[in-house]
Amino acid sequence: MEGRHVEALSVVPSSKVRWTIHNFSTLNTQKHYSDIFLVDGCQWKLLIYPKGNGVSQLSIYLVVADLESLPDGWSRTTKFGISVIDQLHNKSTVRIEADHKFNVKESDWGFKSFLALSELHDLLKGYIVNDVCIVEVDVTLLAAVPKNEGVSITSLRTDVKEYPNSYAFVVEIPGLTLNDIKVQLVDNDKALFVSGEQKREKEEGVTYVRAERKFGSFSRKFVLPDNLNTDAISAIYKDGVLTMTVGKIEDKKPKTIEVKLG
């Protein structure tokens, strides 16, 4: 597998993601990205500069992965910590934490000088073992609730299920009517786009002492696998749950051609 870069991500319930980077010494690109991972419905990825971002240090950043699908005004206040693991003894593991408010204009944040390259490549430190480097990140999204306002619906809790003949996208959106929800095929029928808005009813003479129910606009895009039949889509909203089902294209069986004697 020489010269091939293999990344493995494992996500645990504490929102901790482990990125295993194989063949680290053969990385020739200036930037190297992890696969996308989800935290509370938001898509993220890690970015490293293996030879440093203009410094003799390993540079690491947390990056918003789905900028094009985010609604106007999207932002997330995030607390995160990034670690480069000492695989030999764990005593030299380096971890740095930060708080940052991510938005469309500031979609990446991290550490230009995370770890000196001389230390990173010191075999006694254990940061690179058998040409493997392991980076961990744990991400916590901090929801800010403005006074007298509810929490904006900017992420939708979703389950994606695969059946023998279809996929089902199950989205939790409580407290809406059918007129509040729009489901569209976008990107040349290669993605499902769910959007809408839940408005708070105005009441004369009412002051909210506490407001935790979710209100505001929402949207989510689901990229569809190539084997789906976009002419066979259904969307059902019941008990606060939207279920969108997309049928699979039936695999055609190979046609046998009779060979005759010429």
N, C-alpha and C positions, 0 to 999 in steps of 0.2 A: 504493500500500500504506500510505497514511497512516493512523495510528491502529492498525495491526495489528502485534502483537509476534511476531516469528519467531525461534526459537532453533535453532541448528544445533550439534550435538555431533559431534566426531570423536575416536575413541579410538585411540591408538597402543599398541604392545606395552609401552612403558615405563610404562603405567598413567597416562599424562598425558591429560587431557580438556580440550578447548577449547570454551568456551561463547561463541557469538557472539550478542549481544543486539542486535537491530535496533530501530529507532525508540525509542531509549533515552529521549529527552526526553518521550515520550508515556506512559511508565509511570506510571499513577495509583494503583496499589496500594501499600500499605505494604510488603508482602513480595512477592518475585518468585522463583519456583523454576525451576531448570533441569530438563531431562529427566533421567530416571534413567539411571545408568551402572553397570556392573559392575566390581568389583575383587575378584579371587580368589573369585568366587561370591557376594559380598555386594553388595547394592544401595545406592547412594548418590545424593545429589543436592546441588546447591549452592543456597544461599539468600542473596539479597541484599536489603538495604533501600536502595532507590535514593535516598531522601531522608534516610537515617540512622536508626538505632535509638535515637532520643532524643538524638542528637548531630548536629553539623553535619559528619558524616563518612559516607562510604560504609561500610556494615557488611556483612560477608560471613561465612558460616558453612558448614561441611561438615555434612551431615545424613544420618543413617541413614534409608533410604527404605522399608524393609520390616519395620517394627517388629512388625506383627500376626502375621507368619509366623515370627518368631524363637523358638527354644526358650527355656525358662526358664534363667536363668543365662548367657545369651549375652553375650559381651563381645569387643571387639577393641582391642588396643593399636595405635595408628595414628600414623604419621609422615606429615605432609602439608604441602604448600606451596601457597599461593594467590598468583596474580599478576594484576595488572591491566596490560594490555599497552599500551605506548607504540607506536602504529601508525605514527608518523612517523619516528622515529629509533631507537627501542628503548632509548635511553639513560636515559629516565625511567621505564621499567617498574618497578613497585613489586611486591616479592615479600616475603611474610612466611611463616615456617615455624612449625610447632607439633607437639608430641607430645601425644596424648590417648588415654585409655582409654574407648572408647565402650561404653555398655551401654543397657539399656532405660530407665533413669532419666536418663541423660545421653546423649541421642541426637543432640545437635548441639553443635558447638564451633567457635569461630572468633574473629573480630576485630571488636569493636564499632566501633573507630576505625581503619579500614584506610587511608583516604585522604580528606583534606579535600575537601568538596564544591566548594569554590572552585577547587582544583587539578584535580579531576576534570573540571570544565566549562571549564577554560582551554584554548581551542582550540590554543594554541601547544604544549601538553604532549603532545597526540596520544592522550589516553585515549579521547576520543570523536571519531570521524572519520566524516563523512556520517551522523551520528546512530547510529553503531554503536559499541558497547563490547565488548571481548573480555576474558574472564576465563579463566584457565587454572588447573587444579589437578592436582597429581600426588600420588598416594596410595600409600603402602607399608604393608602390614599386617605387624606384628611379632608373630610367634608365640612366646609364652612357654611353655616346657616345664618343668612342675614337676619337682622331684627325684623320680626313681623312678617317673614316670608318663609315659604316652604323650601324644601330641598329641590333643586333643579333636576329634572330627569334627563341626564346626559349620558347615562349608560343603562342598558337593558339586560337584565339577568336572563340568560338563554341556555337551553339545552339543545344539542343537535343529536338526533337519533338516526341511525342507519338501519333500514329494514331490507329484506331481500329484494323488494321491488321499488323502494322509494327512500327519500330522506325526509325527516320532519324537523322543522325549526320551531321550537316551543319557546315563546317569549312571554315573560311575566310583565304585564302592564295593567295593573288594577285601576278600577274607578273610571273607566272610559266608556264612551258610546261608540258605535260604528262610525259616526261622523268624525270622531277624533283621530281615526287611524287611517293611514294610507300605505298600501303595499304596491310597489312598482318593480318591474324588471328594468334593470339599467345595464350600462356597459355592454351594449349589443347582446342583451339577454344572458349575460354571463354572471349576473349578480342580482340578488333580491335586496331591495331597499325599503326599510320600514321607517315611517316618520309620522309625526303628529304633534299634538299639543294638548295638555290638560290644563285648564284654566281654573283658578280659584274664584268661587262666586263672591261677588262684592255684597257686603251686608252693612247697611247704614248703622252707625253707632257702635260698631264692633271693633275692639282692639284685641289683637292676639297676644296673649301672655306667653304662649309657647306654640311653635308651628313646626311640626316634624313631617307632616304628610307631603308627598312629592308633587310638585306642580312645575309646569314649564314645558318647553319643547323637547322632543327626543328624536333620535334617529339612530339607525344601525344598518350596516351593509353586510350581507353574507355572500361571499364569493362561492359560486356553484361549481361542483365538479363537472368535468367534461361529459360524463356519462348520463346527465340528467335531461329529461324531456321537458322543456320549458313550455310546451303546449299542454302539459298535464299538471297544473298547479291549482291547489285549493287553499283558501285561507278562512279559518273559523275562529271567532272570538267568543269565548264562553268563560264565565266566572273569573274574569280578570286575566285570562291567559289566551294569547294569540298563537294558534297552531297553523303553520304553513307547511303543506306537504307537496313535495315535487317528485314525480315519478321518474324512475330510471328508464333509460333506453334499453330495450331488450337486445341482448347480444345475438347477432345473427349467427346461425350455425353454418359452418363451412359447407358449401355446395360441392357435392362429388360429381366430377365429370367422367363420364364413361369413356374409357379408352378402347378404341376399336382397332382391329387389325387393318393396316392399310394395304 
